[in-house]
Amino acid sequence: MSCLSLPSAVITNTNRLYVHPDSPFTGEQLLKQMVSFEKVKLTNNELDQHGHIILNSMHKYQPRVHIIKKKDHTASLLNLKSEEFRTFIFPETVFTAVTAYQNQLENGNLIGENMLKR
């Protein structure tokens, strides 16, 4: 999965891909089970060294899912352009990245959730 920044005043492209931790999948597996992206980590830290997807606050993004056909399952993914792949875009997934919630009720819920995760 990757994110494409939609038109704005400043466009940055970090070219980071999120490789699903349960991959590779066979075509049969993809048809039988739901694929979850709940482990994707987002950050606004451009110096991130943890492989998180880097976003800019107040920019709109469109997630894209790339299904890559690999001939050799032992080879790592070094260059998407050198592989046979299809990209899927779901218009309903467009979102705007924020770093602080202005809605006090939502902000309280998020703080409560984060305290429970410690």
Order of alpha helices (4+ residues) and beta strands (2+ residues): beta-alpha-beta-beta-beta-beta-beta-alpha
